[in-house]
């Protein structure tokens, strides 16, 4: 029998035995990470620099992009390194830190998605009250509450999970640290403490989901009453990106944590983990910018400014070398 004090590292089992599949995994995750880094960085810089985007909605999108960057930066670097290195050991402290950051980001992101649904509800159903309900101080308070909720959730689950005695070895069949895989290594009865917290977390997540659904029921009823087709199209263009993100993120995350053990398998766990933790960080910028002309114009302006600055820098360097 092993316990937490005697375990100093967790060996990650290989993604696949074939070296070619390991390389495929490395290049796939590298591509996703670079796409997420580029897309979210463009949204952050465009939202921060463009005065026209200093509105509550883009303030929340900026926070969402910051969380997406943190989410993609938590599991991917170590996962890609393990695909290439012979040594796959992950320190105990590293596992604790990764689980904490991962839970913090995921919980805060879900809270922000809930806040964005309220933003859409007020903008479409109560447009005259938008400025009063979503003023600067209210937006800061809501964003702070989302980050604070993520921090408290991560602290509670991380402390409780790693206080469990581990009796099932320390090898993990996963790309990064998640609660269900730590519970598989715990003693037969001690894991019930953490399992008891999962329904509480599920109820909180369900409450947010019911709130989101309630907001969209009101939104769709209000949109259908808009007489002009252009007005309905503009309203749907505002809401559909957020609804698409929620539809991918919430069901996969809930199923990953609440699925019955009898249908659990390493391949299914891997697919679910990638779907709710890796893919959204890369596709969120694309989803939010495809049907948003303001954001596309701001990103295009930012990219043009960066290219122009790079060209001027190259010409200045070339002139400087000619002078010598």
DOFIMAR-65932 format. One line per 4 residues: their letters; for each residue x, y, z of C-alpha. Coordinates in nm, 3 decimals, decimal comma. Layout:
BEGIN
a	X:Y:Z | ... $
This chain:
BEGIN
xxxx	0,000:0,000:0,000 | 0,124:0,346:-0,093 | 0,033:0,682:0,049 | 0,071:1,042:-0,052 $
xxxx	0,386:1,103:0,152 | 0,574:0,820:-0,018 | 0,474:0,919:-0,374 | 0,707:1,173:-0,529 $
xxxx	0,607:1,142:-0,894 | 0,337:1,010:-1,126 | 0,452:0,828:-1,441 | 0,229:0,913:-1,737 $
xxxx	0,148:0,612:-1,951 | 0,230:0,667:-2,321 | -0,035:0,798:-2,557 | 0,045:0,513:-2,797 $
xxxx	0,315:0,251:-2,837 | 0,404:0,347:-3,194 | 0,651:0,635:-3,232 | 0,461:0,761:-3,537 $
xxxx	0,146:0,806:-3,329 | 0,346:0,986:-3,062 | 0,470:1,231:-3,326 | 0,117:1,271:-3,459 $
xxxx	-0,001:1,355:-3,108 | 0,280:1,610:-3,066 | 0,210:1,793:-3,393 | -0,168:1,788:-3,337 $
xxxx	-0,143:1,943:-2,991 | 0,122:2,188:-3,109 | -0,111:2,307:-3,387 | -0,403:2,345:-3,147 $
xxxx	-0,186:2,533:-2,896 | -0,051:2,774:-3,157 | -0,401:2,838:-3,295 | -0,531:2,908:-2,944 $
xxxx	-0,233:3,131:-2,864 | -0,272:3,334:-3,182 | -0,651:3,366:-3,172 | -0,683:3,457:-2,807 $
xxxx	-0,386:3,693:-2,818 | -0,546:3,880:-3,109 | -0,874:3,913:-2,921 | -0,698:4,034:-2,606 $
xxxx	-0,486:4,295:-2,783 | -0,769:4,410:-3,011 | -1,015:4,444:-2,724 | -0,763:4,626:-2,506 $
xxxx	-0,641:4,866:-2,776 | -0,962:4,945:-2,967 | -1,176:5,206:-2,791 | -1,488:5,088:-2,976 $
xxxx	-1,462:4,751:-2,798 | -1,453:4,892:-2,446 | -1,802:4,758:-2,370 | -1,923:4,503:-2,113 $
xxxx	-1,952:4,222:-2,367 | -1,596:4,260:-2,494 | -1,470:4,304:-2,140 | -1,608:3,958:-2,060 $
xxxx	-1,468:3,821:-2,387 | -1,126:3,954:-2,290 | -1,150:3,769:-1,959 | -1,263:3,456:-2,143 $
xxxx	-0,962:3,477:-2,375 | -0,728:3,514:-2,078 | -0,877:3,199:-1,926 | -0,852:3,016:-2,260 $
xxxx	-0,482:3,100:-2,277 | -0,435:2,968:-1,924 | -0,636:2,655:-2,003 | -0,436:2,567:-2,314 $
xxxx	-0,109:2,642:-2,134 | -0,182:2,408:-1,843 | -0,192:2,057:-1,997 | -0,051:2,100:-2,347 $
xxxx	0,322:2,177:-2,288 | 0,373:1,880:-2,057 | 0,164:1,655:-2,279 | 0,365:1,748:-2,589 $
xxxx	0,694:1,704:-2,403 | 0,588:1,358:-2,287 | 0,524:1,262:-2,650 | 0,890:1,318:-2,735 $
xxxx	1,083:1,240:-2,418 | 1,165:0,897:-2,291 | 1,115:1,010:-1,929 | 0,745:1,059:-1,854 $
xxxx	0,762:1,124:-1,481 | 0,550:1,408:-1,344 | 0,632:1,532:-0,995 | 0,372:1,516:-0,720 $
xxxx	0,391:1,893:-0,673 | 0,347:1,939:-1,048 | 0,032:1,728:-1,044 | -0,114:1,930:-0,756 $
xxxx	-0,035:2,260:-0,928 | -0,171:2,143:-1,263 | -0,498:2,016:-1,114 | -0,546:2,341:-0,921 $
xxxx	-0,485:2,563:-1,224 | -0,697:2,343:-1,449 | -0,996:2,341:-1,213 | -0,956:2,713:-1,150 $
xxxx	-0,964:2,796:-1,521 | -1,248:2,558:-1,609 | -1,470:2,677:-1,323 | -1,404:3,046:-1,389 $
xxxx	-1,468:2,999:-1,761 | -1,804:2,835:-1,696 | -1,897:3,124:-1,467 | -1,802:3,373:-1,739 $
xxxx	-2,014:3,187:-1,994 | -2,306:3,221:-1,752 | -2,238:3,594:-1,717 | -2,224:3,633:-2,097 $
xxxx	-2,569:3,476:-2,126 | -2,697:3,743:-1,885 | -2,523:4,010:-2,094 | -2,705:3,886:-2,406 $
xxxx	-3,035:3,871:-2,218 | -3,012:4,231:-2,100 | -2,891:4,355:-2,441 | -3,184:4,199:-2,628 $
xxxx	-3,468:4,183:-2,374 | -3,389:4,493:-2,164 | -3,186:4,721:-2,395 | -3,289:5,041:-2,215 $
xxxx	-3,154:4,904:-1,887 | -2,826:4,778:-2,034 | -2,615:5,068:-1,910 | -2,766:5,058:-1,561 $
xxxx	-2,744:4,681:-1,515 | -2,402:4,637:-1,673 | -2,209:4,943:-1,567 | -1,833:4,945:-1,514 $
xxxx	-1,849:4,855:-1,146 | -2,106:4,579:-1,206 | -1,889:4,424:-1,479 | -1,581:4,429:-1,257 $
xxxx	-1,775:4,273:-0,971 | -1,915:3,996:-1,194 | -1,575:3,919:-1,346 | -1,419:3,916:-1,000 $
xxxx	-1,692:3,680:-0,879 | -1,621:3,445:-1,173 | -1,247:3,436:-1,100 | -1,312:3,403:-0,726 $
xxxx	-1,555:3,116:-0,778 | -1,296:2,937:-0,988 | -1,030:2,988:-0,722 | -1,246:2,859:-0,436 $
xxxx	-1,369:2,560:-0,638 | -1,016:2,466:-0,739 | -0,886:2,506:-0,383 | -1,162:2,290:-0,236 $
xxxx	-1,133:2,005:-0,484 | -0,753:2,006:-0,504 | -0,709:1,998:-0,127 | -0,969:1,727:-0,085 $
xxxx	-0,844:1,512:-0,375 | -0,479:1,508:-0,274 | -0,562:1,448:0,091 | -0,687:1,101:-0,008 $
xxxx	-0,449:0,809:0,054 | -0,344:0,650:-0,275 | -0,345:0,271:-0,274 | -0,378:0,189:-0,644 $
xxxx	-0,028:0,274:-0,760 | 0,071:0,601:-0,924 | 0,062:0,535:-1,300 | -0,191:0,758:-1,480 $
xxxx	-0,347:0,678:-1,817 | -0,410:1,036:-1,916 | -0,247:1,338:-2,075 | -0,294:1,562:-1,772 $
xxxx	-0,425:1,558:-1,418 | -0,800:1,524:-1,358 | -1,000:1,428:-1,051 | -1,153:1,102:-1,186 $
xxxx	-0,808:0,960:-1,264 | -0,674:1,046:-0,919 | -0,979:0,880:-0,761 | -0,896:0,558:-0,945 $
xxxx	-0,567:0,548:-0,752 | -0,723:0,613:-0,412 | -0,825:0,356:-0,151 | -1,159:0,185:-0,190 $
xxxx	-1,350:0,384:0,073 | -1,152:0,705:0,114 | -1,241:0,831:-0,234 | -1,605:0,874:-0,120 $
xxxx	-1,508:1,208:0,037 | -1,431:1,354:-0,305 | -1,715:1,171:-0,475 | -1,944:1,339:-0,223 $
xxxx	-1,830:1,679:-0,350 | -1,899:1,598:-0,714 | -2,281:1,610:-0,676 | -2,245:1,951:-0,508 $
xxxx	-2,034:2,071:-0,799 | -2,285:1,916:-1,040 | -2,571:2,102:-0,872 | -2,386:2,432:-0,901 $
xxxx	-2,310:2,362:-1,267 | -2,671:2,262:-1,325 | -2,788:2,585:-1,164 | -2,571:2,787:-1,403 $
xxxx	-2,694:2,579:-1,696 | -3,060:2,634:-1,600 | -2,985:3,006:-1,574 | -2,832:3,003:-1,924 $
xxxx	-3,128:2,810:-2,068 | -3,371:3,049:-1,897 | -3,190:3,349:-2,046 | -3,203:3,201:-2,396 $
xxxx	-3,572:3,112:-2,370 | -3,640:3,479:-2,295 | -3,400:3,587:-2,571 | -3,559:3,369:-2,840 $
xxxx	-3,908:3,483:-2,740 | -3,795:3,846:-2,768 | -3,618:3,787:-3,101 | -3,926:3,625:-3,257 $
xxxx	-4,122:3,940:-3,172 | -3,879:4,163:-3,366 | -4,064:4,271:-3,682 | -3,767:4,321:-3,915 $
xxxx	-3,567:4,030:-4,054 | -3,245:4,232:-4,025 | -3,308:4,289:-3,654 | -3,370:3,918:-3,595 $
xxxx	-3,055:3,829:-3,787 | -2,846:4,073:-3,584 | -2,984:3,935:-3,256 | -2,919:3,575:-3,356 $
xxxx	-2,567:3,666:-3,470 | -2,502:3,803:-3,122 | -2,625:3,494:-2,939 | -2,536:3,195:-3,158 $
xxxx	-2,156:3,203:-3,098 | -2,205:3,194:-2,722 | -2,471:2,923:-2,751 | -2,238:2,712:-2,968 $
xxxx	-1,956:2,736:-2,712 | -2,189:2,640:-2,426 | -2,332:2,348:-2,625 | -1,986:2,197:-2,676 $
xxxx	-1,835:2,284:-2,340 | -2,106:2,194:-2,087 | -2,228:1,849:-2,202 | -1,877:1,708:-2,250 $
xxxx	-1,752:1,842:-1,914 | -2,055:1,709:-1,725 | -2,036:1,370:-1,896 | -1,661:1,344:-1,830 $
xxxx	-1,711:1,385:-1,454 | -2,050:1,218:-1,405 | -2,040:0,922:-1,648 | -2,089:0,574:-1,499 $
xxxx	-1,764:0,381:-1,433 | -1,890:0,091:-1,645 | -1,853:0,291:-1,968 | -1,520:0,449:-1,877 $
xxxx	-1,221:0,372:-2,097 | -0,885:0,545:-2,159 | -0,977:0,636:-2,517 | -1,318:0,780:-2,419 $
xxxx	-1,165:0,972:-2,128 | -0,902:1,116:-2,362 | -1,157:1,230:-2,620 | -1,379:1,393:-2,356 $
xxxx	-1,086:1,568:-2,191 | -0,969:1,711:-2,522 | -1,321:1,821:-2,618 | -1,392:2,028:-2,308 $
xxxx	-1,043:2,144:-2,210 | -0,831:2,181:-2,524 | -1,059:2,232:-2,825 | -1,270:2,523:-2,685 $
xxxx	-0,959:2,732:-2,621 | -0,869:2,708:-2,989 | -1,215:2,743:-3,145 | -1,359:3,012:-2,914 $
xxxx	-1,178:3,299:-3,093 | -1,294:3,164:-3,429 | -1,656:3,120:-3,315 | -1,679:3,464:-3,158 $
xxxx	-1,516:3,645:-3,450 | -1,689:3,472:-3,746 | -2,022:3,652:-3,701 | -1,892:3,964:-3,527 $
xxxx	-1,803:4,239:-3,769 | -1,679:4,477:-3,496 | -1,434:4,219:-3,364 | -1,319:4,122:-3,714 $
xxxx	-1,253:4,486:-3,799 | -1,058:4,536:-3,475 | -0,849:4,221:-3,534 | -0,782:4,324:-3,893 $
xxxx	-0,677:4,669:-3,775 | -0,447:4,520:-3,512 | -0,286:4,279:-3,760 | -0,235:4,559:-4,013 $
xxxx	-0,067:4,773:-3,748 | 0,163:4,485:-3,648 | 0,260:4,412:-4,010 | 0,323:4,781:-4,078 $
xxxx	0,540:4,808:-3,767 | 0,738:4,499:-3,871 | 0,794:4,637:-4,223 | 0,910:4,973:-4,086 $
xxxx	1,145:4,793:-3,850 | 1,291:4,590:-4,140 | 1,341:4,902:-4,353 | 1,503:5,084:-4,062 $
xxxx	1,740:4,791:-4,006 | 1,824:4,779:-4,376 | 1,898:5,152:-4,389 | 2,111:5,127:-4,078 $
xxxx	2,322:4,849:-4,230 | 2,367:5,050:-4,552 | 2,492:5,351:-4,356 | 2,766:5,138:-4,200 $
